[in-house]
Amino acid sequence: MTPSTLDRPEEPFARASNDWDIHKLYSDLANAKQEFAPHTRRGLTPVEKRHLCGLLCGYSPAEIAVFLNKSKV
């Protein structure tokens, strides 16, 4: 991945932002994360955002791993 892709975590799955209010989802999930796991980092990490967008695009976790070159296969 290029640095610009890491700066915009949803880039590999850009279709998610066309079909969903992605920034509202980020905000709502960040609030839920803070409520249920207050000891963790505030907000969503770039990795969490990338995987969320992959799921919203209809990919399985295994497919996302392959797409992001994280598969152990």
Secondary structure as UniProt FT lines:
FT   HELIX           3..7
FT   TURN            9..10
FT   HELIX           11..13
FT   HELIX           15..19
FT   HELIX           22..36
FT   TURN            38..39
FT   HELIX           46..56
FT   TURN            57..58
FT   HELIX           61..67
FT   TURN            68..69
//
